Amino acid sequence: MNVLHINQSDCLGGGAIAAYRLHQGLLRQGIASKLLVGQVTQTDPFIVAIPRTPFRKKLQNLADILGLNYVTQWGTQAIVKHPFYQEADVLNFHNLHGGYFNYLFLPYLTRHKPGIYTLHDMWSFTGHCSYSFDCNRWQKGCGCCPYLNIYPAIKRDSTAIEWRLKNWVYHHAHLTIVTPSRWLMNQVQSSMLNHLEIHHIPNGVDLETYRPMEKEWCRYFLGIGDKKYVLLTSSLNFHDPRKGSRLLIQALNLLPITLKKETIVMAMGTAGNVLKTGVDMAVYPLGYIQLDQLKAGIFAAADVFILPTRADNLPLVLQEAMACGTPLIAFAVGGVPELVRPGITGLLAEPENPQDLAHQIEQMLVNEGYRQQIARNCREVALQEYDLGQQARRYMALYQQVKNSPVSQTR
């Protein structure tokens, strides 16, 4: 079995990390797995950049004028000439947005090779956005978009046209859909993709790396042993309104003064700099952390991990924290409640309600026995449901199924 993953990056962003981890899990199972990506950040013979389109910037300007993202990425057709593609038995597409891939070529790429399309957000079935929030126009055909500035933003409302283009593509491509969350699976069943076979396979975590560690030692290593409580949050781009930075800042400032004096907030990614200027309590910016072992130590040092996302699928960072035995707090949005289970793995706050978020944080911090039980539950759930090997085996069975399907054999 030879599998080729196609994604926007090899490690930048949740979807990229999820795809790369699946690739690693497949290699451990003896599967020949490779990646073609828009942006390469690692030195790895199994990861190669997708050829760029000549005059790409000029063509992108044309796409901006049309209000149609990515349809001018003509370099996508060159993928069929790459040895990785020619050797592949099955294609596994991941995030196809990001300015490196033209989705109009999906029928061409899957003409002779079956494709698995793993969805990491809603973009595949909307007129342009990765998350639609309270808008359901994607169920009917889009147009008159209320959220043109949501990533990936457009300057002209051509959402009805893009919706029709995607709908045409999916009726001519050989694809099987995979969703990491049941929430996203429900969205797909109400979308233009509902005529395709849909599977639910959660992302996996390396539970050997992400595991509970001695909390006091981790805090000593990080130099934060002078506070009673440690909160942790993370975001690659905390300036994105979807990430909920404003709500988290409001919630932290609503905590009791005595509690704030006893607490430090660690922040990975860009979250540290945003919080440092917005909250009146100690903040420890950690920057972007790529090394998994270091991330695991950071999770283990925290009493609580907070993710204030306003829309999401099945956030990897919640799975990582859970695997390290760190209780979770988040808003009840998207697929988040599948990970943050009230009274089991953490606490949920009402969406868009910073007062409720502050209340949940306070309740988790001041009840030590309850927090310790939640921590034990987190690790147990991770072991039962989110092992990377389990995810890889489920994908292997699906790859074999699509490879042996009558449609695949006749192409």
Secondary structure, DSSP 8 states (H G I E B T S, - for coil): -EEEEEEEESSSSHHHHHHHHHHHHHHHTT-EEEEEEEE--S--TTEEE----TTHHHHHHHHHHHT-TTTT-GGGGGGGGSHHHHH-SEEEE----SSS--GGGHHHHTSSS-EEEE-SSSGGGSSS-S--TT--GGGTT--S-S-TTSSS--SS--HHHHHHHHHHHHTTS-EEEEESSHHHHHHHHTSTTTTS-EEE----B-TTTS----HHHHHHHHT-TT-SEEEEEEES-TTSGGG-HHHHHHHHHTS-HHHHHTEEEEEEETHHHHHHTT-SSEEEEEE----HHHHHHHHHH-SEEEE--SS-SS-HHHHHHHHTT--EEEES-TTGGGTS-BTTTEEEE-TT-HHHHHHHHHHHHH-HHHHHHHHHHHHHHHHHH-BHHHHHHHHHHHHHHHHTSHHHHH-
